Amino acid sequence: MIRLTGFTFAPNNEAMRITELKSNEYHKYYANYIGYVDDLSLRSALDESEAQLLEYLTHVSEEHTNYAYAPGKWTIAQSLQHIIDTERIFSYRALRIGRGDVTPLPGFEQNDYAAVANVSDRRFRDMIDEFRTVRAATKALFNSFTEEDLIRLGTMSGGPASVRALGFIISGHVYHHAKLYREKYGKAE
């Protein structure tokens, strides 16, 4: 086992690199998210995407959390709730596929989730803590997978998905939003 920042990873997560993914392990829709992950191990991708997001979020003031960069766009808090919800859904998909469930897993409509997720009464710092907790659970889940589990294929959103691809998609999704925060929402205040 390898120890990093208070979390122990199985050797398979240290060695599993994004360059090993094959195009038949994920739906082409998710190629954009996978593209955000450099030549990293699964462990590094989960750690570094978390660090990038937290680098921005921890500097956002409570007053700034309701800022949206354009009309009709999510606020900083709504976007964070979306990140949390999406990570939970993708981790659940990884669990089902990793455990050999061959049931095709449907997609979800992110805007429907955002429409009913009331973040206005939540403290932003509590949401950041929730993200940290969800990410720790994601890491623990992926740590539990064997090499055989990580390459197991299933179906989600009408296309193929391997467990390891889901781990990289989770990381890429967070990288994507960290980049959006920096480019669209501006300096955290």
C-alpha positions in Angstrom: 0.0 0.0 0.0 1.1 3.6 -0.7 0.3 6.4 1.8 -0.5 9.9 0.5 -2.2 12.8 2.3 -3.9 10.7 5.0 -5.3 8.2 2.5 -4.0 4.8 1.6 -4.2 3.7 -2.1 -3.9 0.2 -3.5 -1.0 -0.3 -5.9 -3.4 -0.8 -8.8 -4.6 2.8 -8.5 -1.0 4.1 -8.4 0.0 2.2 -11.6 -3.3 2.6 -13.5 -2.6 5.5 -16.0 -5.0 7.3 -18.3 -2.8 6.5 -21.3 -4.0 2.8 -20.8 -7.6 3.7 -21.6 -8.9 2.4 -24.8 -11.6 4.3 -26.8 -14.1 1.4 -26.3 -14.0 2.0 -22.5 -16.1 5.2 -22.6 -18.8 7.0 -24.6 -17.4 9.6 -27.0 -19.4 12.3 -25.1 -17.0 11.8 -22.1 -13.8 12.2 -24.2 -13.8 15.9 -23.3 -13.6 15.2 -19.6 -10.9 12.5 -20.1 -9.0 15.0 -22.2 -8.5 17.2 -19.1 -6.5 14.5 -17.4 -2.8 14.6 -18.3 -0.7 11.4 -18.2 -1.6 10.7 -14.6 -2.3 7.6 -12.6 -5.9 7.2 -11.3 -4.8 8.1 -7.8 -3.0 11.3 -9.0 -5.9 12.4 -11.1 -8.3 12.1 -8.2 -5.9 13.9 -5.8 -4.9 16.7 -8.2 -8.4 17.5 -9.5 -9.5 17.8 -5.9 -6.6 20.1 -5.1 -7.3 22.3 -8.1 -10.9 22.7 -7.2 -10.3 23.4 -3.6 -7.6 25.9 -4.4 -10.3 28.1 -5.9 -13.3 27.3 -3.6 -11.5 27.9 -0.3 -10.9 31.5 -1.4 -14.6 32.2 -2.2 -16.4 34.4 0.3 -19.9 33.5 1.4 -21.1 36.8 -0.2 -19.6 35.7 -3.6 -21.2 32.3 -3.7 -24.4 33.6 -5.3 -22.4 35.1 -8.2 -23.2 33.8 -11.8 -21.0 35.0 -14.6 -24.0 35.5 -17.0 -27.8 35.4 -16.9 -29.1 31.9 -16.8 -25.8 30.4 -15.7 -25.3 28.6 -12.4 -24.0 30.5 -9.4 -20.7 29.4 -7.8 -22.7 27.5 -5.1 -25.0 25.8 -7.7 -22.1 24.7 -9.7 -20.5 23.2 -6.6 -23.7 21.3 -5.8 -23.7 20.0 -9.4 -20.1 18.8 -9.0 -21.0 17.0 -5.8 -24.2 15.4 -7.3 -22.3 14.3 -10.4 -19.5 12.7 -8.5 -22.0 10.7 -6.4 -23.8 9.5 -9.5 -20.6 8.5 -11.3 -19.2 6.8 -8.3 -22.5 4.8 -8.0 -22.2 3.8 -11.6 -18.6 2.7 -11.0 -19.7 0.6 -8.0 -22.4 -1.1 -10.1 -20.2 -1.8 -13.0 -17.3 -2.8 -10.7 -19.5 -5.3 -9.0 -20.5 -6.9 -12.3 -24.0 -5.4 -12.6 -24.7 -5.6 -16.4 -27.9 -3.5 -16.2 -27.6 -0.5 -18.6 -27.4 2.6 -16.5 -29.4 5.7 -17.7 -28.1 9.2 -18.0 -29.3 12.0 -15.8 -30.4 15.6 -16.6 -28.1 17.9 -14.7 -30.4 20.9 -15.1 -33.3 19.0 -13.5 -31.1 18.3 -10.5 -29.9 21.9 -10.3 -33.5 23.2 -10.5 -34.5 21.5 -7.2 -31.2 21.6 -5.3 -31.7 24.6 -3.0 -28.3 25.9 -2.1 -29.5 29.3 -1.0 -29.9 28.2 2.6 -26.6 26.3 2.8 -23.3 27.6 4.1 -20.7 27.4 1.4 -18.1 26.1 3.8 -20.4 23.2 4.6 -20.7 22.5 0.8 -16.9 22.5 0.5 -16.7 20.0 3.4 -19.4 17.9 1.7 -17.3 17.8 -1.5 -14.2 16.7 0.5 -16.3 13.9 2.1 -17.7 12.8 -1.3 -14.2 12.8 -2.8 -12.8 10.8 0.1 -15.6 8.2 -0.4 -14.8 8.2 -4.2 -11.1 7.5 -3.4 -12.1 4.7 -0.9 -14.4 3.1 -3.5 -11.7 3.1 -6.2 -9.2 1.8 -3.7 -11.5 -1.2 -3.2 -11.4 -2.2 -6.8 -9.0 -4.9 -8.1 -7.3 -4.6 -11.4 -10.0 -6.9 -12.8 -12.7 -4.6 -11.4 -11.1 -1.5 -12.9 -11.2 -2.9 -16.5 -14.7 -4.3 -16.2 -17.1 -2.8 -18.8 -20.7 -1.8 -18.4 -23.2 0.5 -20.2 -24.1 4.0 -19.1 -25.9 6.8 -21.0 -26.2 4.5 -24.0 -22.5 3.8 -24.3 -19.6 1.8 -22.9 -18.0 2.6 -19.6 -15.2 0.8 -17.7 -14.7 1.4 -14.0 -11.3 3.0 -14.6 -12.7 5.3 -17.3 -15.3 6.4 -14.8 -12.5 7.3 -12.3 -10.9 9.5 -14.9 -14.2 11.0 -16.0 -14.9 12.0 -12.4 -11.5 13.6 -12.2 -11.9 15.3 -15.6 -15.3 16.7 -14.7 -13.8 18.3 -11.6 -10.8 19.7 -13.7 -13.4 21.1 -16.1 -15.2 23.0 -13.4 -12.1 24.2 -11.7 -11.1 25.7 -15.1 -14.5 27.2 -15.5 -14.4 28.8 -12.1 -11.0 30.4 -12.9 -11.9 31.5 -16.4 -15.6 32.5 -16.1 -16.2 33.4 -12.4 -13.0 35.3 -12.0 -10.9 35.8 -8.9 -12.4 34.3 -5.8 -13.4 37.0 -3.3 
